[in-house]
């Protein structure tokens, strides 16, 4: 039964996703665990997002409109308006399996309701097929794990007191979630729940897309993380160089797709300089030797 102070708050930032938003919302409303509120933050959509949300009659659902300011601002707006003890996130094109909240609650209860971050595992949905990605167990430090294995927001649940101290950085796009999870991991416990409870919808409009040069803002965001005085010193130079090298490699592949071979070669060179011993080194030299065959 819905309570005025729900156990979970689920925050969905939405921008022009009216065509798929109903499925995302219904995946929350159909949860087997019912003690939650759902907050949809409309980030200045120009489609019929408002009508889609307001046509869903459920007392647990709240609609908030804001002028377009990107998803970090939208999620932070949802956090400020939330009442739940634990806060979950869901992008407007992904969805929960019916047992997601129950799975989280069971683990939170067995760990005595800690101030902590929890995350589950996920399926990938692409072209009407659902697949299971390989997800490593967290047998390294939580900080290293978050750096090496980006965790999509739908998988994450955070105690509300943590999000009173740390929020999504609004000067970062693309990796704002990874930056926040890594920051939290530097200060609080992190629990991995090896059950598949969310679905990541892979499609052409995803923000992580090589056609959009997504690795450029990723590089900028990770450098801002490295500059944080609470996190930067906890990350080794080797780890930083690996991440920077991977970003330049991703930028190079974008320019290969665009057939801008001069910029491609420049970023391949920067990637090699950052980490010449990376697993992709042979592929990078191939790109330099045969630029027109790189994509």
Secondary structure, DSSP 8 states (H G I E B T S, - for coil): ---SS-SEEEEEEESS-HHHHHHHHHHHHT-S---EEEEEEEES-SSSHHHHHHTS--TTEEEEEE-S--HHHHHHHHHHT---SEEEE--TT-EE-TTHHHHHHHHHHHTTS-SEEEEEEEEEEETTEEEE-------S-HHHHHHHS---GGGEEEEHHHHHH----TT--SSHHHHHHHHHHTTSEEEEEEEEEEEEE--TT-SS-GGGTHHHHHHHHHHHHHH-TTTGGGS-HHHHHHHHHHHHHHHHHHHHHTT-HHHHHHHHHHHHHH-TTSTTHHHHHHHHH-GGG--
